[in-house]
Amino acid sequence: MTVQIDIRGNIGQQIKTIRQSLGLTLADVAKAINESEPLLSYYENNKRQQSVDILRKFLNFCDRVKKC
């Protein structure tokens, strides 16, 4: 089963919940998907609209972590 986000809900909170449930820090995710920590923090706190490309990279990374 893949990691999923419900676009009808609070996307930022879902990103944070998924990340924390996998035991990952913002730094872990930022490094893995080649994005900055502040940008990911803005996404998690809904201070910026989440980009589909970055959401895709985040979910793909989480799927790989989940399978380990």
PDB file of N, H, CA, C and O in Angstrom:
ATOM      1  N   MET A   1       0.845  -1.181   0.000  1.00  0.00           N
ATOM      2  CA  MET A   1       0.000   0.000   0.000  1.00  0.00           C
ATOM      3  C   MET A   1       0.889   1.242   0.000  1.00  0.00           C
ATOM      4  O   MET A   1       1.883   1.308   0.723  1.00  0.00           O
ATOM      5  N   THR A   2       0.521   2.211  -0.809  1.00  0.00           N
ATOM      6  H   THR A   2      -0.287   2.157  -1.396  1.00  0.00           H
ATOM      7  CA  THR A   2       1.324   3.418  -0.902  1.00  0.00           C
ATOM      8  C   THR A   2       0.841   4.486   0.080  1.00  0.00           C
ATOM      9  O   THR A   2      -0.301   4.464   0.539  1.00  0.00           O
ATOM     10  N   VAL A   3       1.727   5.405   0.383  1.00  0.00           N
ATOM     11  H   VAL A   3       2.654   5.424   0.011  1.00  0.00           H
ATOM     12  CA  VAL A   3       1.393   6.537   1.238  1.00  0.00           C
ATOM     13  C   VAL A   3       0.531   7.479   0.414  1.00  0.00           C
ATOM     14  O   VAL A   3       0.856   7.772  -0.737  1.00  0.00           O
ATOM     15  N   GLN A   4      -0.567   7.958   0.994  1.00  0.00           N
ATOM     16  H   GLN A   4      -0.831   7.720   1.929  1.00  0.00           H
ATOM     17  CA  GLN A   4      -1.494   8.817   0.260  1.00  0.00           C
ATOM     18  C   GLN A   4      -1.849  10.057   1.065  1.00  0.00           C
ATOM     19  O   GLN A   4      -1.785  10.068   2.295  1.00  0.00           O
ATOM     20  N   ILE A   5      -2.222  11.096   0.336  1.00  0.00           N
ATOM     21  H   ILE A   5      -2.273  11.087  -0.662  1.00  0.00           H
ATOM     22  CA  ILE A   5      -2.687  12.344   0.945  1.00  0.00           C
ATOM     23  C   ILE A   5      -4.086  12.616   0.410  1.00  0.00           C
ATOM     24  O   ILE A   5      -4.331  12.490  -0.790  1.00  0.00           O
ATOM     25  N   ASP A   6      -4.994  12.983   1.286  1.00  0.00           N
ATOM     26  H   ASP A   6      -4.795  13.085   2.261  1.00  0.00           H
ATOM     27  CA  ASP A   6      -6.357  13.356   0.902  1.00  0.00           C
ATOM     28  C   ASP A   6      -6.371  14.848   0.598  1.00  0.00           C
ATOM     29  O   ASP A   6      -6.228  15.667   1.506  1.00  0.00           O
ATOM     30  N   ILE A   7      -6.543  15.209  -0.676  1.00  0.00           N
ATOM     31  H   ILE A   7      -6.660  14.544  -1.414  1.00  0.00           H
ATOM     32  CA  ILE A   7      -6.462  16.615  -1.064  1.00  0.00           C
ATOM     33  C   ILE A   7      -7.628  17.444  -0.537  1.00  0.00           C
ATOM     34  O   ILE A   7      -7.604  18.672  -0.622  1.00  0.00           O
ATOM     35  N   ARG A   8      -8.643  16.786   0.003  1.00  0.00           N
ATOM     36  H   ARG A   8      -8.663  15.788   0.072  1.00  0.00           H
ATOM     37  CA  ARG A   8      -9.764  17.532   0.580  1.00  0.00           C
ATOM     38  C   ARG A   8      -9.465  17.987   2.001  1.00  0.00           C
ATOM     39  O   ARG A   8     -10.170  18.839   2.542  1.00  0.00           O
ATOM     40  N   GLY A   9      -8.425  17.424   2.608  1.00  0.00           N
ATOM     41  H   GLY A   9      -7.853  16.732   2.168  1.00  0.00           H
ATOM     42  CA  GLY A   9      -8.093  17.746   3.994  1.00  0.00           C
ATOM     43  C   GLY A   9      -6.960  18.739   4.101  1.00  0.00           C
ATOM     44  O   GLY A   9      -6.565  19.362   3.115  1.00  0.00           O
ATOM     45  N   ASN A  10      -6.442  18.883   5.304  1.00  0.00           N
ATOM     46  H   ASN A  10      -6.762  18.377   6.105  1.00  0.00           H
ATOM     47  CA  ASN A  10      -5.329  19.772   5.580  1.00  0.00           C
ATOM     48  C   ASN A  10      -4.045  19.098   5.092  1.00  0.00           C
ATOM     49  O   ASN A  10      -3.480  18.253   5.787  1.00  0.00           O
ATOM     50  N   ILE A  11      -3.596  19.470   3.918  1.00  0.00           N
ATOM     51  H   ILE A  11      -4.054  20.156   3.354  1.00  0.00           H
ATOM     52  CA  ILE A  11      -2.450  18.808   3.291  1.00  0.00           C
ATOM     53  C   ILE A  11      -1.186  18.974   4.128  1.00  0.00           C
ATOM     54  O   ILE A  11      -0.432  18.018   4.307  1.00  0.00           O
ATOM     55  N   GLY A  12      -0.951  20.165   4.635  1.00  0.00           N
ATOM     56  H   GLY A  12      -1.563  20.942   4.490  1.00  0.00           H
ATOM     57  CA  GLY A  12       0.248  20.407   5.439  1.00  0.00           C
ATOM     58  C   GLY A  12       0.310  19.508   6.658  1.00  0.00           C
ATOM     59  O   GLY A  12       1.359  18.938   6.958  1.00  0.00           O
ATOM     60  N   GLN A  13      -0.803  19.377   7.361  1.00  0.00           N
ATOM     61  H   GLN A  13      -1.655  19.840   7.117  1.00  0.00           H
ATOM     62  CA  GLN A  13      -0.847  18.522   8.552  1.00  0.00           C
ATOM     63  C   GLN A  13      -0.640  17.062   8.171  1.00  0.00           C
ATOM     64  O   GLN A  13       0.011  16.315   8.902  1.00  0.00           O
ATOM     65  N   GLN A  14      -1.182  16.655   7.042  1.00  0.00           N
ATOM     66  H   GLN A  14      -1.711  17.261   6.448  1.00  0.00           H
ATOM     67  CA  GLN A  14      -1.000  15.274   6.587  1.00  0.00           C
ATOM     68  C   GLN A  14       0.464  14.989   6.270  1.00  0.00           C
ATOM     69  O   GLN A  14       0.979  13.923   6.604  1.00  0.00           O
ATOM     70  N   ILE A  15       1.132  15.943   5.625  1.00  0.00           N
ATOM     71  H   ILE A  15       0.714  16.810   5.353  1.00  0.00           H
ATOM     72  CA  ILE A  15       2.555  15.782   5.316  1.00  0.00           C
ATOM     73  C   ILE A  15       3.342  15.590   6.613  1.00  0.00           C
ATOM     74  O   ILE A  15       4.172  14.687   6.721  1.00  0.00           O
ATOM     75  N   LYS A  16       3.070  16.443   7.583  1.00  0.00           N
ATOM     76  H   LYS A  16       2.396  17.176   7.495  1.00  0.00           H
ATOM     77  CA  LYS A  16       3.778  16.373   8.863  1.00  0.00           C
ATOM     78  C   LYS A  16       3.500  15.053   9.576  1.00  0.00           C
ATOM     79  O   LYS A  16       4.418  14.428  10.107  1.00  0.00           O
ATOM     80  N   THR A  17       2.255  14.632   9.589  1.00  0.00           N
ATOM     81  H   THR A  17       1.509  15.139   9.157  1.00  0.00           H
ATOM     82  CA  THR A  17       1.879  13.379  10.249  1.00  0.00           C
ATOM     83  C   THR A  17       2.572  12.186   9.599  1.00  0.00           C
ATOM     84  O   THR A  17       3.079  11.305  10.294  1.00  0.00           O
ATOM     85  N   ILE A  18       2.595  12.157   8.281  1.00  0.00           N
ATOM     86  H   ILE A  18       2.184  12.873   7.716  1.00  0.00           H
ATOM     87  CA  ILE A  18       3.254  11.060   7.561  1.00  0.00           C
ATOM     88  C   ILE A  18       4.740  11.046   7.891  1.00  0.00           C
ATOM     89  O   ILE A  18       5.307  10.004   8.220  1.00  0.00           O
ATOM     90  N   ARG A  19       5.363  12.220   7.799  1.00  0.00           N
ATOM     91  H   ARG A  19       4.902  13.066   7.532  1.00  0.00           H
ATOM     92  CA  ARG A  19       6.806  12.317   8.075  1.00  0.00           C
ATOM     93  C   ARG A  19       7.124  11.827   9.481  1.00  0.00           C
ATOM     94  O   ARG A  19       8.040  11.027   9.670  1.00  0.00           O
ATOM     95  N   GLN A  20       6.377  12.300  10.459  1.00  0.00           N
ATOM     96  H   GLN A  20       5.633  12.950  10.306  1.00  0.00           H
ATOM     97  CA  GLN A  20       6.631  11.917  11.843  1.00  0.00           C
ATOM     98  C   GLN A  20       6.344  10.437  12.083  1.00  0.00           C
ATOM     99  O   GLN A  20       7.054   9.790  12.853  1.00  0.00           O
ATOM    100  N   SER A  21       5.319   9.896  11.436  1.00  0.00           N
ATOM    101  H   SER A  21       4.743  10.422  10.810  1.00  0.00           H
ATOM    102  CA  SER A  21       4.993   8.482  11.629  1.00  0.00           C
ATOM    103  C   SER A  21       6.095   7.570  11.106  1.00  0.00           C
ATOM    104  O   SER A  21       6.232   6.428  11.546  1.00  0.00           O
ATOM    105  N   LEU A  22       6.877   8.085  10.165  1.00  0.00           N
ATOM    106  H   LEU A  22       6.766   9.012   9.808  1.00  0.00           H
ATOM    107  CA  LEU A  22       8.003   7.318   9.623  1.00  0.00           C
ATOM    108  C   LEU A  22       9.292   7.603  10.381  1.00  0.00           C
ATOM    109  O   LEU A  22      10.346   7.064  10.041  1.00  0.00           O
ATOM    110  N   GLY A  23       9.216   8.448  11.407  1.00  0.00           N
ATOM    111  H   GLY A  23       8.361   8.886  11.683  1.00  0.00           H
ATOM    112  CA  GLY A  23      10.393   8.760  12.214  1.00  0.00           C
ATOM    113  C   GLY A  23      11.404   9.636  11.507  1.00  0.00           C
ATOM    114  O   GLY A  23      12.602   9.560  11.783  1.00  0.00           O
ATOM    115  N   LEU A  24      10.921  10.480  10.583  1.00  0.00           N
ATOM    116  H   LEU A  24       9.948  10.541  10.359  1.00  0.00           H
ATOM    117  CA  LEU A  24      11.810  11.312   9.791  1.00  0.00           C
ATOM    118  C   LEU A  24      11.780  12.758  10.275  1.00  0.00           C
ATOM    119  O   LEU A  24      10.751  13.245  10.743  1.00  0.00           O
ATOM    120  N   THR A  25      12.910  13.432  10.160  1.00  0.00           N
ATOM    121  H   THR A  25      13.746  13.036   9.780  1.00  0.00           H
ATOM    122  CA  THR A  25      12.976  14.859  10.452  1.00  0.00           C
ATOM    123  C   THR A  25      12.793  15.634   9.151  1.00  0.00           C
ATOM    124  O   THR A  25      12.868  15.069   8.060  1.00  0.00           O
ATOM    125  N   LEU A  26      12.552  16.933   9.285  1.00  0.00           N
ATOM    126  H   LEU A  26      12.491  17.392  10.171  1.00  0.00           H
ATOM    127  CA  LEU A  26      12.498  17.774   8.088  1.00  0.00           C
ATOM    128  C   LEU A  26      13.814  17.686   7.324  1.00  0.00           C
ATOM    129  O   LEU A  26      13.828  17.655   6.093  1.00  0.00           O
ATOM    130  N   ALA A  27      14.912  17.646   8.062  1.00  0.00           N
ATOM    131  H   ALA A  27      14.901  17.671   9.061  1.00  0.00           H
ATOM    132  CA  ALA A  27      16.232  17.553   7.421  1.00  0.00           C
ATOM    133  C   ALA A  27      16.365  16.265   6.613  1.00  0.00           C
ATOM    134  O   ALA A  27      16.911  16.274   5.510  1.00  0.00           O
ATOM    135  N   ASP A  28      15.866  15.157   7.162  1.00  0.00           N
ATOM    136  H   ASP A  28      15.422  15.149   8.058  1.00  0.00           H
ATOM    137  CA  ASP A  28      15.920  13.875   6.442  1.00  0.00           C
ATOM    138  C   ASP A  28      15.200  13.974   5.101  1.00  0.00           C
ATOM    139  O   ASP A  28      15.732  13.595   4.058  1.00  0.00           O
ATOM    140  N   VAL A  29      13.989  14.490   5.157  1.00  0.00           N
ATOM    141  H   VAL A  29      13.557  14.799   6.005  1.00  0.00           H
ATOM    142  CA  VAL A  29      13.167  14.574   3.942  1.00  0.00           C
ATOM    143  C   VAL A  29      13.762  15.580   2.963  1.00  0.00           C
ATOM    144  O   VAL A  29      13.863  15.302   1.768  1.00  0.00           O
ATOM    145  N   ALA A  30      14.152  16.738   3.462  1.00  0.00           N
ATOM    146  H   ALA A  30      14.070  16.963   4.433  1.00  0.00           H
ATOM    147  CA  ALA A  30      14.715  17.769   2.594  1.00  0.00           C
ATOM    148  C   ALA A  30      15.922  17.246   1.815  1.00  0.00           C
ATOM    149  O   ALA A  30      16.036  17.459   0.608  1.00  0.00           O
ATOM    150  N   LYS A  31      16.803  16.570   2.511  1.00  0.00           N
ATOM    151  H   LYS A  31      16.710  16.397   3.491  1.00  0.00           H
ATOM    152  CA  LYS A  31      17.995  16.025   1.857  1.00  0.00           C
ATOM    153  C   LYS A  31      17.612  14.964   0.821  1.00  0.00           C
ATOM    154  O   LYS A  31      18.157  14.940  -0.282  1.00  0.00           O
ATOM    155  N   ALA A  32      16.685  14.102   1.181  1.00  0.00           N
ATOM    156  H   ALA A  32      16.242  14.121   2.077  1.00  0.00           H
ATOM    157  CA  ALA A  32      16.303  12.986   0.299  1.00  0.00           C
ATOM    158  C   ALA A  32      15.613  13.454  -0.980  1.00  0.00           C
ATOM    159  O   ALA A  32      15.789  12.851  -2.039  1.00  0.00           O
ATOM    160  N   ILE A  33      14.830  14.528  -0.882  1.00  0.00           N
ATOM    161  H   ILE A  33      14.687  15.018  -0.022  1.00  0.00           H
ATOM    162  CA  ILE A  33      14.101  14.974  -2.078  1.00  0.00           C
ATOM    163  C   ILE A  33      14.710  16.234  -2.689  1.00  0.00           C
ATOM    164  O   ILE A  33      14.154  16.821  -3.617  1.00  0.00           O
ATOM    165  N   ASN A  34      15.867  16.638  -2.150  1.00  0.00           N
ATOM    166  H   ASN A  34      16.319  16.161  -1.396  1.00  0.00           H
ATOM    167  CA  ASN A  34      16.620  17.772  -2.690  1.00  0.00           C
ATOM    168  C   ASN A  34      15.822  19.080  -2.662  1.00  0.00           C
ATOM    169  O   ASN A  34      15.757  19.811  -3.650  1.00  0.00           O
ATOM    170  N   GLU A  35      15.224  19.351  -1.510  1.00  0.00           N
ATOM    171  H   GLU A  35      15.277  18.758  -0.707  1.00  0.00           H
ATOM    172  CA  GLU A  35      14.500  20.602  -1.279  1.00  0.00           C
ATOM    173  C   GLU A  35      14.982  21.168   0.050  1.00  0.00           C
ATOM    174  O   GLU A  35      15.648  20.476   0.819  1.00  0.00           O
ATOM    175  N   SER A  36      14.649  22.416   0.317  1.00  0.00           N
ATOM    176  H   SER A  36      14.108  22.979  -0.308  1.00  0.00           H
ATOM    177  CA  SER A  36      15.126  23.045   1.547  1.00  0.00           C
ATOM    178  C   SER A  36      14.194  22.753   2.726  1.00  0.00           C
ATOM    179  O   SER A  36      12.990  22.560   2.559  1.00  0.00           O
ATOM    180  N   GLU A  37      14.788  22.727   3.921  1.00  0.00           N
ATOM    181  H   GLU A  37      15.767  22.884   4.057  1.00  0.00           H
ATOM    182  CA  GLU A  37      13.992  22.536   5.138  1.00  0.00           C
ATOM    183  C   GLU A  37      12.957  23.644   5.317  1.00  0.00           C
ATOM    184  O   GLU A  37      11.802  23.351   5.627  1.00  0.00           O
ATOM    185  N   PRO A  38      13.343  24.919   5.129  1.00  0.00           N
ATOM    186  CA  PRO A  38      12.340  25.974   5.306  1.00  0.00           C
ATOM    187  C   PRO A  38      11.137  25.816   4.365  1.00  0.00           C
ATOM    188  O   PRO A  38       9.999  26.059   4.766  1.00  0.00           O
ATOM    189  N   LEU A  39      11.389  25.411   3.126  1.00  0.00           N
ATOM    190  H   LEU A  39      12.314  25.214   2.800  1.00  0.00           H
ATOM    191  CA  LEU A  39      10.287  25.209   2.189  1.00  0.00           C
ATOM    192  C   LEU A  39       9.341  24.121   2.688  1.00  0.00           C
ATOM    193  O   LEU A  39       8.123  24.298   2.668  1.00  0.00           O
ATOM    194  N   LEU A  40       9.897  23.001   3.134  1.00  0.00           N
ATOM    195  H   LEU A  40      10.886  22.857   3.151  1.00  0.00           H
ATOM    196  CA  LEU A  40       9.060  21.917   3.644  1.00  0.00           C
ATOM    197  C   LEU A  40       8.299  22.345   4.894  1.00  0.00           C
ATOM    198  O   LEU A  40       7.152  21.945   5.095  1.00  0.00           O
ATOM    199  N   SER A  41       8.932  23.149   5.726  1.00  0.00           N
ATOM    200  H   SER A  41       9.864  23.474   5.564  1.00  0.00           H
ATOM    201  CA  SER A  41       8.264  23.666   6.917  1.00  0.00           C
ATOM    202  C   SER A  41       7.080  24.556   6.525  1.00  0.00           C
ATOM    203  O   SER A  41       6.007  24.468   7.122  1.00  0.00           O
ATOM    204  N   TYR A  42       7.282  25.405   5.527  1.00  0.00           N
ATOM    205  H   TYR A  42       8.154  25.476   5.043  1.00  0.00           H
ATOM    206  CA  TYR A  42       6.177  26.244   5.039  1.00  0.00           C
ATOM    207  C   TYR A  42       5.019  25.370   4.557  1.00  0.00           C
ATOM    208  O   TYR A  42       3.857  25.666   4.837  1.00  0.00           O
ATOM    209  N   TYR A  43       5.335  24.298   3.835  1.00  0.00           N
ATOM    210  H   TYR A  43       6.278  24.057   3.608  1.00  0.00           H
ATOM    211  CA  TYR A  43       4.294  23.385   3.357  1.00  0.00           C
ATOM    212  C   TYR A  43       3.545  22.754   4.525  1.00  0.00           C
ATOM    213  O   TYR A  43       2.315  22.716   4.540  1.00  0.00           O
ATOM    214  N   GLU A  44       4.305  22.257   5.509  1.00  0.00           N
ATOM    215  H   GLU A  44       5.304  22.288   5.498  1.00  0.00           H
ATOM    216  CA  GLU A  44       3.676  21.596   6.656  1.00  0.00           C
ATOM    217  C   GLU A  44       2.788  22.545   7.443  1.00  0.00           C
ATOM    218  O   GLU A  44       1.788  22.123   8.023  1.00  0.00           O
ATOM    219  N   ASN A  45       3.143  23.817   7.466  1.00  0.00           N
ATOM    220  H   ASN A  45       3.955  24.160   6.995  1.00  0.00           H
ATOM    221  CA  ASN A  45       2.381  24.806   8.222  1.00  0.00           C
ATOM    222  C   ASN A  45       1.409  25.599   7.351  1.00  0.00           C
ATOM    223  O   ASN A  45       0.859  26.613   7.779  1.00  0.00           O
ATOM    224  N   ASN A  46       1.208  25.119   6.121  1.00  0.00           N
ATOM    225  H   ASN A  46       1.656  24.294   5.773  1.00  0.00           H
ATOM    226  CA  ASN A  46       0.277  25.744   5.173  1.00  0.00           C
ATOM    227  C   ASN A  46       0.553  27.223   4.939  1.00  0.00           C
ATOM    228  O   ASN A  46      -0.369  28.018   4.756  1.00  0.00           O
ATOM    229  N   LYS A  47       1.847  27.584   4.947  1.00  0.00           N
ATOM    230  H   LYS A  47       2.595  26.939   5.096  1.00  0.00           H
ATOM    231  CA  LYS A  47       2.234  28.968   4.667  1.00  0.00           C
ATOM    232  C   LYS A  47       2.527  29.171   3.190  1.00  0.00           C
ATOM    233  O   LYS A  47       2.672  30.299   2.720  1.00  0.00           O
ATOM    234  N   ARG A  48       2.611  28.063   2.465  1.00  0.00           N
ATOM    235  H   ARG A  48       2.494  27.146   2.846  1.00  0.00           H
ATOM    236  CA  ARG A  48       2.764  28.092   1.005  1.00  0.00           C
ATOM    237  C   ARG A  48       1.912  26.979   0.433  1.00  0.00           C
ATOM    238  O   ARG A  48       1.728  25.931   1.052  1.00  0.00           O
ATOM    239  N   GLN A  49       1.398  27.224  -0.753  1.00  0.00           N
ATOM    240  H   GLN A  49       1.548  28.075  -1.255  1.00  0.00           H
ATOM    241  CA  GLN A  49       0.621  26.183  -1.423  1.00  0.00           C
ATOM    242  C   GLN A  49       1.570  25.086  -1.871  1.00  0.00           C
ATOM    243  O   GLN A  49       2.619  25.356  -2.455  1.00  0.00           O
ATOM    244  N   GLN A  50       1.194  23.862  -1.596  1.00  0.00           N
ATOM    245  H   GLN A  50       0.342  23.643  -1.121  1.00  0.00           H
ATOM    246  CA  GLN A  50       2.053  22.727  -1.908  1.00  0.00           C
ATOM    247  C   GLN A  50       2.094  22.488  -3.417  1.00  0.00           C
ATOM    248  O   GLN A  50       1.064  22.474  -4.092  1.00  0.00           O
ATOM    249  N   SER A  51       3.299  22.303  -3.921  1.00  0.00           N
ATOM    250  H   SER A  51       4.135  22.314  -3.373  1.00  0.00           H
ATOM    251  CA  SER A  51       3.495  22.006  -5.338  1.00  0.00           C
ATOM    252  C   SER A  51       3.260  20.523  -5.582  1.00  0.00           C
ATOM    253  O   SER A  51       3.672  19.678  -4.787  1.00  0.00           O
ATOM    254  N   VAL A  52       2.601  20.219  -6.680  1.00  0.00           N
ATOM    255  H   VAL A  52       2.266  20.905  -7.326  1.00  0.00           H
ATOM    256  CA  VAL A  52       2.325  18.825  -7.029  1.00  0.00           C
ATOM    257  C   VAL A  52       3.627  18.054  -7.206  1.00  0.00           C
ATOM    258  O   VAL A  52       3.729  16.899  -6.792  1.00  0.00           O
ATOM    259  N   ASP A  53       4.623  18.690  -7.822  1.00  0.00           N
ATOM    260  H   ASP A  53       4.540  19.628  -8.159  1.00  0.00           H
ATOM    261  CA  ASP A  53       5.912  18.029  -8.044  1.00  0.00           C
ATOM    262  C   ASP A  53       6.577  17.653  -6.723  1.00  0.00           C
ATOM    263  O   ASP A  53       7.081  16.539  -6.580  1.00  0.00           O
ATOM    264  N   ILE A  54       6.582  18.561  -5.769  1.00  0.00           N
ATOM    265  H   ILE A  54       6.172  19.466  -5.886  1.00  0.00           H
ATOM    266  CA  ILE A  54       7.220  18.275  -4.484  1.00  0.00           C
ATOM    267  C   ILE A  54       6.404  17.261  -3.692  1.00  0.00           C
ATOM    268  O   ILE A  54       6.973  16.398  -3.023  1.00  0.00           O
ATOM    269  N   LEU A  55       5.080  17.355  -3.759  1.00  0.00           N
ATOM    270  H   LEU A  55       4.618  18.056  -4.302  1.00  0.00           H
ATOM    271  CA  LEU A  55       4.246  16.337  -3.094  1.00  0.00           C
ATOM    272  C   LEU A  55       4.544  14.954  -3.657  1.00  0.00           C
ATOM    273  O   LEU A  55       4.629  13.979  -2.911  1.00  0.00           O
ATOM    274  N   ARG A  56       4.701  14.873  -4.969  1.00  0.00           N
ATOM    275  H   ARG A  56       4.631  15.665  -5.575  1.00  0.00           H
ATOM    276  CA  ARG A  56       5.011  13.590  -5.613  1.00  0.00           C
ATOM    277  C   ARG A  56       6.362  13.060  -5.129  1.00  0.00           C
ATOM    278  O   ARG A  56       6.489  11.876  -4.815  1.00  0.00           O
ATOM    279  N   LYS A  57       7.372  13.934  -5.067  1.00  0.00           N
ATOM    280  H   LYS A  57       7.270  14.896  -5.322  1.00  0.00           H
ATOM    281  CA  LYS A  57       8.695  13.507  -4.586  1.00  0.00           C
ATOM    282  C   LYS A  57       8.614  13.048  -3.133  1.00  0.00           C
ATOM    283  O   LYS A  57       9.214  12.040  -2.759  1.00  0.00           O
ATOM    284  N   PHE A  58       7.870  13.792  -2.318  1.00  0.00           N
ATOM    285  H   PHE A  58       7.382  14.610  -2.622  1.00  0.00           H
ATOM    286  CA  PHE A  58       7.700  13.446  -0.902  1.00  0.00           C
ATOM    287  C   PHE A  58       7.037  12.072  -0.756  1.00  0.00           C
ATOM    288  O   PHE A  58       7.522  11.222  -0.008  1.00  0.00           O
ATOM    289  N   LEU A  59       5.938  11.860  -1.466  1.00  0.00           N
ATOM    290  H   LEU A  59       5.545  12.550  -2.074  1.00  0.00           H
ATOM    291  CA  LEU A  59       5.213  10.589  -1.351  1.00  0.00           C
ATOM    292  C   LEU A  59       6.032   9.416  -1.874  1.00  0.00           C
ATOM    293  O   LEU A  59       6.012   8.337  -1.283  1.00  0.00           O
ATOM    294  N   ASN A  60       6.743   9.612  -2.965  1.00  0.00           N
ATOM    295  H   ASN A  60       6.759  10.489  -3.446  1.00  0.00           H
ATOM    296  CA  ASN A  60       7.602   8.543  -3.492  1.00  0.00           C
ATOM    297  C   ASN A  60       8.695   8.187  -2.497  1.00  0.00           C
ATOM    298  O   ASN A  60       8.986   7.010  -2.286  1.00  0.00           O
ATOM    299  N   PHE A  61       9.306   9.204  -1.881  1.00  0.00           N
ATOM    300  H   PHE A  61       9.070  10.160  -2.052  1.00  0.00           H
ATOM    301  CA  PHE A  61      10.325   8.955  -0.873  1.00  0.00           C
ATOM    302  C   PHE A  61       9.742   8.209   0.313  1.00  0.00           C
ATOM    303  O   PHE A  61      10.345   7.248   0.792  1.00  0.00           O
ATOM    304  N   CYS A  62       8.587   8.629   0.795  1.00  0.00           N
ATOM    305  H   CYS A  62       8.097   9.409   0.406  1.00  0.00           H
ATOM    306  CA  CYS A  62       7.950   7.969   1.942  1.00  0.00           C
ATOM    307  C   CYS A  62       7.611   6.516   1.614  1.00  0.00           C
ATOM    308  O   CYS A  62       7.749   5.641   2.468  1.00  0.00           O
ATOM    309  N   ASP A  63       7.176   6.258   0.402  1.00  0.00           N
ATOM    310  H   ASP A  63       7.064   6.969  -0.292  1.00  0.00           H
ATOM    311  CA  ASP A  63       6.917   4.868  -0.003  1.00  0.00           C
ATOM    312  C   ASP A  63       8.171   4.023   0.069  1.00  0.00           C
ATOM    313  O   ASP A  63       8.129   2.877   0.518  1.00  0.00           O
ATOM    314  N   ARG A  64       9.302   4.590  -0.378  1.00  0.00           N
ATOM    315  H   ARG A  64       9.336   5.521  -0.742  1.00  0.00           H
ATOM    316  CA  ARG A  64      10.564   3.831  -0.317  1.00  0.00           C
ATOM    317  C   ARG A  64      10.972   3.572   1.128  1.00  0.00           C
ATOM    318  O   ARG A  64      11.428   2.474   1.448  1.00  0.00           O
ATOM    319  N   VAL A  65      10.816   4.561   2.007  1.00  0.00           N
ATOM    320  H   VAL A  65      10.445   5.453   1.746  1.00  0.00           H
ATOM    321  CA  VAL A  65      11.174   4.410   3.414  1.00  0.00           C
ATOM    322  C   VAL A  65      10.279   3.355   4.057  1.00  0.00           C
ATOM    323  O   VAL A  65      10.751   2.511   4.819  1.00  0.00           O
ATOM    324  N   LYS A  66       9.009   3.407   3.751  1.00  0.00           N
ATOM    325  H   LYS A  66       8.626   4.093   3.132  1.00  0.00           H
ATOM    326  CA  LYS A  66       8.032   2.492   4.347  1.00  0.00           C
ATOM    327  C   LYS A  66       8.340   1.030   3.998  1.00  0.00           C
ATOM    328  O   LYS A  66       8.063   0.124   4.784  1.00  0.00           O
ATOM    329  N   LYS A  67       8.909   0.815   2.821  1.00  0.00           N
ATOM    330  H   LYS A  67       9.134   1.551   2.182  1.00  0.00           H
ATOM    331  CA  LYS A  67       9.208  -0.548   2.370  1.00  0.00           C
ATOM    332  C   LYS A  67      10.497  -1.097   2.956  1.00  0.00           C
ATOM    333  O   LYS A  67      10.762  -2.294   2.843  1.00  0.00           O
ATOM    334  N   CYS A  68      11.299  -0.252   3.577  1.00  0.00           N
ATOM    335  H   CYS A  68      11.083   0.720   3.669  1.00  0.00           H
ATOM    336  CA  CYS A  68      12.582  -0.711   4.152  1.00  0.00           C
ATOM    337  C   CYS A  68      12.368  -1.445   5.455  1.00  0.00           C
ATOM    338  O   CYS A  68      13.331  -1.898   6.074  1.00  0.00           O
TER     339      CYS A  68
END
